[in-house]
Structures are given as structure tokens and as C-alpha cells.
């Protein structure tokens, strides 16, 4: 999906997230269309703080959500409640809700935002490479970097039939046979 954003310059739609094993580890969207992720892996420990942060203390002991198991069982309902709440808040208001709280969260960059982020380039997540048809293009970098064997990004792919003759010669075909295959449009 990041490569699609890099190649097209367009926003890529998000996957569904309405039902999840842990609604406290999920993406949510603010009123001003900024996505963020709540990442509370220890949901029983973080649940009371989240309820305080969003000023819904009544949810803390609600029988549908008062345990990890119940939040998972009723995740569709809880995600809907959190979606409705965050849809009324700007991203700045969301940040203010979580400030000083034991709620693990982070902004979520869109693929388009990542494609423009100088830090993504600095870390090698996005690199530039040469392409015969398009010149210098942005592509995803290698996820693993090793000091003795650094990655080599190749943004070009062979043209249709570019290596056909070379491969057929290597397989024992002669030039006459290759010309015959081309004439019959068996190969390009």
C-alpha cells in the first residue's frame, strides 16, 4: 500500500477495523480526519485511564466493557462508542484528552503523508531509484539493513521479451529457431 501511494501519489483506502480482538489496540479518526492509534496492550490496566481521558467514567464498570474478555466480546459496540466520541474531537482535542494519561497512543500517518515525510527518507523507508521510463522515482526501501551487505534497490523491471533471446540461446535454441518462433508470434 505504501508503494501504491508512492507510485500514484493518491490516498489509499484504509482496511475495516470495526470489530477487533482488543478495541484498545485500534485506529480511530478525529473530526478533522486525522487518524491515530490507541495501543493499550494491557487493556485491563489502561481501561480506567482511557475512560477518564474521554470523560466517560460510566463505561469503566459497564458490564459490556468491564473486563478484557467483555470488551473483546462487545468490541463492535465499544469501537462504535469510541468512533462516535472521537468524531466530535479535533486531533488537537484528542491529544489534549490523552495528555498526562496512561493511555498509549500515536498519530497514524497516511501512506501519502509517509511519501512526503523527510524522516521516512532519512531512515531509508522511502528511497529514490532510477527507472528507464520514468527517471528518478520514489520506492519503498528495504525493511532490513545489514552493514556488510547493504540493500540495493532496483526500480526497473525488464521490458516484455527483453531477455527472451538470451534465455532461449542459453537453452540451446539457435538463431534460426528463435526467428521462426518470432515469426509465428510465439515469442516477442
N, C-alpha and C positions, 0 to 999 in steps of 0.2 A: 504494500500500500504506500509506503514511503517512496518507493521507486516510481509508482504511478503519479504521485504528486510532483516528484522531481521532473518527470518526463512531460507531463501535461500542464503543470502549473495550476491545476484545478484542485478544488477541495474534494476529498474522498469521503463518502458517507461512512458514518460510524456503524458498528455492529450493534444488535439489540442487547440490552442489559437490564431488562425489566424484571427478570427472575434470575436470582443468583444464590449461591450457597451461603454467602455472607454479605448482606446489604451494606455492611460497614466496610467492605472492600469493593467499592464500585465507583463508577464515574457518574458525576452529576453536572448539571448545567445551570448557570446563573441566568438571571433575567436578561443580561446583556450578551448572552450567547457565548460565554467563556466557560470552558469545561475544566473540571478539577476532579481529582480522585481522592476519596476518603480511603485510607489504608490502615484500618484498625484490625490487625490480625487477632489481637486478644480482645474480642468483641465484648465479653462479659466485663472485662476491666475498663474498657473505654466507653461502654454504653451510657453510663450515668453522665459522663463528661459531655458526650455528644448531645444528650437530651438537654443539658444545661446550656450548651453552646447555641442550640437552635431555639432555646426558650420554650421547650415542650417537656417540662419535667413530668407531666402526667403520663408520658409514654414510657418512662423508666419502669414503672410497675404494671403497665398494661399487660394482661395475661397473654396477649398475642406476641409480645416482644420482650418479656422479662427474663429470657434466657437465650443463649446462643441457639439452642435447638428450636425454640419457638420463633426466633427471628428468621431462621432458615426456613421453617415450615410456612411462615407467613411472609416470605420475602417479597412477593408481589405487592402486598398491601403496604409494607414498610417502604419499599422503593417508591411507590406512588406517593406516600406521605412526604418523603424526603424530596422527591421531584417537585411536588406542589410547593413545599416550603422554599426551596432554592430558586424556583421560578419567579419568586417575588423579590429576590435579592440581587443586587448588582454584584459583580465579582468583588468589588471593594468591600461591600457589606458582608459577603461570605468570609473574606479574610478577617474582617473585624470580629465576626462570630467566633472564629477559631483561635484568634489571638489569645495567648496565655492559657489555652486549654490543652488538656492531654488528649488531643484528637489529631491523629496523624493524617496529613492531607498534603496535596501538592497540586499546582496547576498542571493541566494536561495540554501540551502543545498539539495543535493540529499538524498533519503532515505538511501542509502549506507553510505553517509557521516554522517548522523544523527546516524546511528547504531554504528559508531565509535567515536562519539563526547563525550568527558568526561562530558561536560556541560549537555548533554541530560540525562546522568545517575545522575548527581548531582541534577537535577531538578525533577527526577522521571519520565521523559518522556519515558525512557527505563529502565527496571529493569531486574534483574535476578530472575529466579524461577526454582524450581526443577521439573523435568519431569521423570517419571519412565523409559521410554525407552531411553531418550537422556541425562539424567543427568541435569546439570545446563544449562539453555538456556536463551537467551535474549528475552524479550517480551515487548510489549508496556505497559506503566504504565497507571494508571487511570487518566483521564483528570481533575477530581475534587478530591481534598484532603480536608478532614474536620478533625479538631483536635480531636474531641470526637469520631469519627467513621472513623479511618484511613482505606484506602482500603486494601484489601487482594487479592493478585494476585495468581490465581490458574492456572498453566500451564498444568495440567493434565486433560484429558477427560477420561471418563470411557471406558474400553475395550468393544468390541462388546459382548453384553449379560452379562456383569459383574453384573448387578443388576436385571436381569430377574427373578431369583428365588425369591429374596426378594420382588419384586413388585407383582409377582403372589401370593405368600403366603399372602401378605397384602390384595389382592383382594379376598381371600377366597379359592384359589386353594389348594389342598392337594399335598403331595409329589408324590403320585401315578399319579395324573393328570399331574403334571409337567413332570415326567419321560415319560409319554405317549406322550406329546407334543414334547419332545426332540427326542424320537424315530421316530416320524413322520416328524422330521426336520422342525416343525412349529416354534420352537424357538432354539436359540443357547445355 
